[in-house]
Amino acid sequence: MILSGRIPKHVGIIMDGNGRWAELRGIPRVEGHRQGAARSKEIIEASGELGIKVLTLYAFSLENWQRPISEVKTLMRLLELYLEKELADLIAKGIVFKTIGDVGRLPKDIQILIRGVEEKTASNKGMTLVLALSYSGRDEILRAVKKVLYSNMRPEELTEEFFNSCLDTADLPPPDLIIRTSGEMRVSNFLLWQGAYSELYFTDTLWPDFTKEEFFLAIQHYQQRERRFGAISTRGDAL
């Protein structure tokens, strides 16, 4: 499939369905997470091919800490393996690596790995890959509010621009398109502030089965939409 036309600058993906994918096959949930990790690599490569500037993957939510300890440990180990194995590839492809979320809750060794990968890819000029780790949109907004309060800014001085600068995504453009797999039709606390005008794409496909071709299909759907940002459309109706 060859795509032409308007390509979103920033795509966010809620990678849902790893556990269900495994359960449907009668195999341990960990296998679903492993397949999901492999799928992530394919979608990262496809995003680079399309010229997408920023790809944000919802990898581990703040609520995910409530999952069984064994599953959380598996997810942390997969993250650790990814950071260790993919660093050279990220550098070779010119990808900038960033994280958003309350990463201070992650194991110390993973925090060290994250800082190392961020530092070693900071000067790259290609796509920015963002992993949302220990992330919650509400938590991010609360942390941003605390930064505003600590700044001693007067209420009348507060602007959207300043508030944006207090978010984890301060140096990133808002997402043009948010994709969610697995059939759930909600954003589940993902980029709540930033996604105010994002186009949404929902698919029943479970994340381990979300191929490059379906990713391109989601981009095609995005290209067919008219983005108005609250303005009057060419058809005369408001948002």
Phi and psi in degrees as a GROMACS rama.xvg file:
@    title "Ramachandran Plot"
@    xaxis  label "Phi"
@    yaxis  label "Psi"
@TYPE xy
-108.122  126.829  ILE-2
-105.126  138.899  LEU-3
-137.454  166.022  SER-4
99.9527  -159.171  GLY-5
-69.8791  118.957  ARG-6
-105.026  129.205  ILE-7
-62.028  140.268  PRO-8
-72.358  -38.5882  LYS-9
-132.293  123.039  HIS-10
-118.388  131.004  VAL-11
-110.549  140.741  GLY-12
-129.316  126.632  ILE-13
-92.2996  102.823  ILE-14
-85.8858  87.103  MET-15
-111.328  146.628  ASP-16
114.498  4.74707  GLY-17
-60.1964  -46.6124  ASN-18
-64.6159  -44.7954  GLY-19
-64.2115  -36.4249  ARG-20
-58.842  -43.0492  TRP-21
-69.9545  -43.0367  ALA-22
-62.5015  -37.8708  GLU-23
-63.3585  -23.876  LEU-24
-101.077  1.59163  ARG-25
66.4697  32.3052  GLY-26
-121.486  162.136  ILE-27
-58.1235  146.646  PRO-28
-57.5251  -30.2383  ARG-29
-58.9801  -32.5662  VAL-30
-67.4534  -33.5794  GLU-31
-64.6616  -39.3625  GLY-32
-67.6795  -37.5257  HIS-33
-64.4489  -43.5957  ARG-34
-65.8142  -36.2742  GLN-35
-64.7366  -37.8858  GLY-36
-64.0752  -40.8213  ALA-37
-64.5835  -38.4739  ALA-38
-65.544  -36.4991  ARG-39
-58.3997  -42.0518  SER-40
-61.4852  -40.7734  LYS-41
-63.668  -41.5961  GLU-42
-71.4757  -33.8973  ILE-43
-61.5543  -45.0121  ILE-44
-64.0151  -41.8422  GLU-45
-64.1829  -37.211  ALA-46
-64.112  -40.6339  SER-47
-62.4876  -39.6125  GLY-48
-62.1742  -36.6884  GLU-49
-78.615  -16.1394  LEU-50
87.4301  18.2279  GLY-51
-64.4484  135.056  ILE-52
-82.9148  -37.7623  LYS-53
-135.646  131.292  VAL-54
-124.179  119.127  LEU-55
-111.063  121.568  THR-56
-108.52  125.163  LEU-57
-79.9027  91.8825  TYR-58
-90.4919  -35.3538  ALA-59
-157.236  114.608  PHE-60
-84.9834  163.175  SER-61
-60.8034  -34.507  LEU-62
-70.2931  -22.2152  GLU-63
-64.524  -17.4809  ASN-64
-63.5  -18.5397  TRP-65
-82.9212  -3.89258  GLN-66
-71.6753  165.516  ARG-67
-52.067  141.965  PRO-68
-54.53  -40.4649  ILE-69
-63.2062  -37.7914  SER-70
-70.8544  -40.5594  GLU-71
-61.7563  -43.4974  VAL-72
-60.7867  -40.0539  LYS-73
-63.2574  -43.8779  THR-74
-63.0059  -40.3807  LEU-75
-65.7758  -38.6483  MET-76
-66.5712  -40.5081  ARG-77
-63.2435  -40.2306  LEU-78
-63.1503  -43.9004  LEU-79
-60.8811  -44.6023  GLU-80
-63.5634  -39.5733  LEU-81
-62.308  -47.2643  TYR-82
-63.4353  -36.7779  LEU-83
-72.9472  -41.2801  GLU-84
-86.1114  -29.681  LYS-85
-97.277  -3.76173  GLU-86
-56.5392  -49.5023  LEU-87
-59.9803  -38.5588  ALA-88
-68.475  -39.8337  ASP-89
-61.2816  -42.7804  LEU-90
-65.9027  -44.4375  ILE-91
-61.441  -34.1231  ALA-92
-92.1266  2.4655  LYS-93
71.9427  22.1424  GLY-94
-82.9011  136.265  ILE-95
-93.3102  128.926  VAL-96
-105.401  130.531  PHE-97
-137.867  161.828  LYS-98
-129.691  153.29  THR-99
-131.392  154.411  ILE-100
118.398  -178.152  GLY-101
-86.3826  71.1119  ASP-102
-68.1344  -14.0873  VAL-103
-64.5964  -14.3526  GLY-104
-87.2006  -10.6126  ARG-105
-73.5614  158.106  LEU-106
-54.8107  145.067  PRO-107
-57.2137  -40.012  LYS-108
-65.6995  -32.7856  ASP-109
-73.9169  -36.7376  ILE-110
-59.4376  -40.8034  GLN-111
-65.4355  -42.6633  ILE-112
-60.8173  -44.7402  LEU-113
-59.1096  -48.7207  ILE-114
-59.7185  -39.9368  ARG-115
-64.2367  -44.6066  GLY-116
-66.9668  -40.1435  VAL-117
-62.3784  -43.6247  GLU-118
-65.7382  -42.367  GLU-119
-74.6169  -18.4704  LYS-120
-107.798  -0.853814  THR-121
-59.0311  -32.3276  ALA-122
-89.8337  1.09749  SER-123
-66.5355  159.307  ASN-124
-117.15  2.65815  LYS-125
-91.5537  -152.878  GLY-126
-60.2397  148.032  MET-127
-97.7611  122.501  THR-128
-101.647  121.194  LEU-129
-114.385  125.376  VAL-130
-102.848  123.616  LEU-131
-86.5874  109.861  ALA-132
-123.727  131.634  LEU-133
50.1317  46.366  SER-134
-108.327  143.487  TYR-135
-148.293  128.775  SER-136
-60.5619  -41.0134  GLY-137
-64.6132  -43.6232  ARG-138
-61.9131  -40.1477  ASP-139
-61.9325  -43.0761  GLU-140
-65.1804  -41.5884  ILE-141
-62.1536  -42.1848  LEU-142
-65.0785  -35.2092  ARG-143
-67.1996  -40.4733  ALA-144
-60.8592  -40.9456  VAL-145
-62.0911  -39.2156  LYS-146
-62.8829  -39.9938  LYS-147
-62.618  -45.0443  VAL-148
-62.4481  -41.5539  LEU-149
-67.5399  -21.3339  TYR-150
-76.2711  -12.2894  SER-151
62.3056  24.2342  ASN-152
-71.3934  140.932  MET-153
-74.5749  144.154  ARG-154
-50.4898  -41.4987  PRO-155
-69.9191  -13.8546  GLU-156
-87.8693  -15.0513  GLU-157
-70.5736  130.142  LEU-158
-124.514  164.567  THR-159
-60.1077  -38.879  GLU-160
-61.2755  -43.6599  GLU-161
-67.7177  -41.7891  PHE-162
-62.1382  -40.8493  PHE-163
-56.6665  -37.9339  ASN-164
-68.6614  -14.5673  SER-165
-94.1811  -6.50978  CYS-166
-83.5773  161.823  LEU-167
-61.2109  -27.487  ASP-168
-95.9731  25.0031  THR-169
-49.9574  -37.5127  ALA-170
-100.255  16.6852  ASP-171
-117.975  149.627  LEU-172
-73.9308  157.32  PRO-173
-66.2825  152.909  PRO-174
-69.1066  132.006  PRO-175
-78.8788  -33.9197  ASP-176
-139.369  131.879  LEU-177
-118.139  125.144  ILE-178
-108.697  136.731  ILE-179
-129.349  130.726  ARG-180
-95.6678  171.167  THR-181
87.8933  1.11462  SER-182
91.955  -10.8197  GLY-183
-75.311  135.833  GLU-184
-113.717  65.072  MET-185
-153.986  164.052  ARG-186
-96.0728  -8.87044  VAL-187
47.8356  51.2761  SER-188
69.1899  27.648  ASN-189
-107.529  118.963  PHE-190
47.8796  53.3316  LEU-191
-63.4964  -44.1713  LEU-192
-73.2805  -48.3149  TRP-193
-68.5019  -28.3427  GLN-194
-91.5873  18.9598  GLY-195
-53.8981  -36.5738  ALA-196
-119.951  19.0948  TYR-197
-70.0069  144.013  SER-198
-75.7395  142.854  GLU-199
-113.196  138.792  LEU-200
-132.568  119.938  TYR-201
-113.178  139.945  PHE-202
-136.885  147.407  THR-203
-75.03  -14.5467  ASP-204
-62.2393  132.401  THR-205
-74.4569  148.134  LEU-206
-52.8541  -44.1056  TRP-207
-61.7621  -18.3389  PRO-208
-101.205  2.77853  ASP-209
-79.7766  95.6459  PHE-210
-81.2534  169.48  THR-211
-56.3296  -39.267  LYS-212
-64.5082  -40.9514  GLU-213
-71.0162  -32.1928  GLU-214
-60.8393  -44.8843  PHE-215
-62.8638  -35.9194  PHE-216
-62.9495  -39.9541  LEU-217
-62.2002  -39.7605  ALA-218
-65.5358  -38.7391  ILE-219
-61.6408  -42.2783  GLN-220
-60.4986  -41.7106  HIS-221
-59.4776  -43.0932  TYR-222
-64.7009  -23.7698  GLN-223
-86.5419  -5.9768  GLN-224
-93.6181  152.092  ARG-225
-102.137  114.65  GLU-226
-89.1888  124.527  ARG-227
-117.095  -20.4545  ARG-228
53.0752  37.8056  PHE-229
89.407  -4.09371  GLY-230
-85.065  171.567  ALA-231
-74.9893  136.049  ILE-232
-83.3799  174.323  SER-233
-67.3022  -15.9464  THR-234
-90.1745  -3.90244  ARG-235
93.758  -0.479203  GLY-236
-101.934  155.319  ASP-237
-87.2979  171.677  ALA-238
